[in-house]
Amino acid sequence: MSDEPSPDLKREDRTSSSAPAEDATNSTDAPKEGESSTASKVSRKRTKTGCLTCRKRRIKCGEQRPICANCIKSKRSCEGYNQ
């Protein structure tokens, strides 16, 4: 027979060495006192001023005019901007 413990014992050893339960309640993911969990979600307003080419490609537009840097770099025709 081998000297290594069975897989069940190995799994049990790993779980028994976990952190105490009181440390788990003080995690950084939990909202602090006075904060709600919904307040931590910051909604950012998305700009709609990127060039049409970058918007179609779903990439961030540098918004340089008349031709953005992404269109120059990728050698695409910059379709311009909506007013």
SULHUZI-V775108 format. One record per residue. N is the residue number from 1. RES is the residue in one letter. NEAR is the number of other ideal C-beta (glycine too) atoms within 10 Angstrom. Layout:
n-><N;N>
res-><RES;RES>
near-><NEAR;NEAR>
This chain:
n-><1;2;3;4;5;6;7;8;9;10;11;12;13;14;15;16;17;18;19;20;21;22;23;24;25;26;27;28;29;30;31;32;33;34;35;36;37;38;39;40;41;42;43;44;45;46;47;48;49;50;51;52;53;54;55;56;57;58;59;60;61;62;63;64;65;66;67;68;69;70;71;72;73;74;75;76;77;78;79;80;81;82;83>
res-><M;S;D;E;P;S;P;D;L;K;R;E;D;R;T;S;S;S;A;P;A;E;D;A;T;N;S;T;D;A;P;K;E;G;E;S;S;T;A;S;K;V;S;R;K;R;T;K;T;G;C;L;T;C;R;K;R;R;I;K;C;G;E;Q;R;P;I;C;A;N;C;I;K;S;K;R;S;C;E;G;Y;N;Q>
near-><3;5;4;8;11;9;8;8;9;10;11;11;10;8;7;7;6;9;8;7;7;7;9;10;8;7;8;5;6;11;11;7;4;6;10;8;9;7;9;11;7;5;5;5;5;7;9;8;11;21;24;14;19;22;15;11;15;7;12;11;20;15;14;13;10;9;15;22;13;20;22;12;9;13;6;16;8;20;14;14;17;10;4>
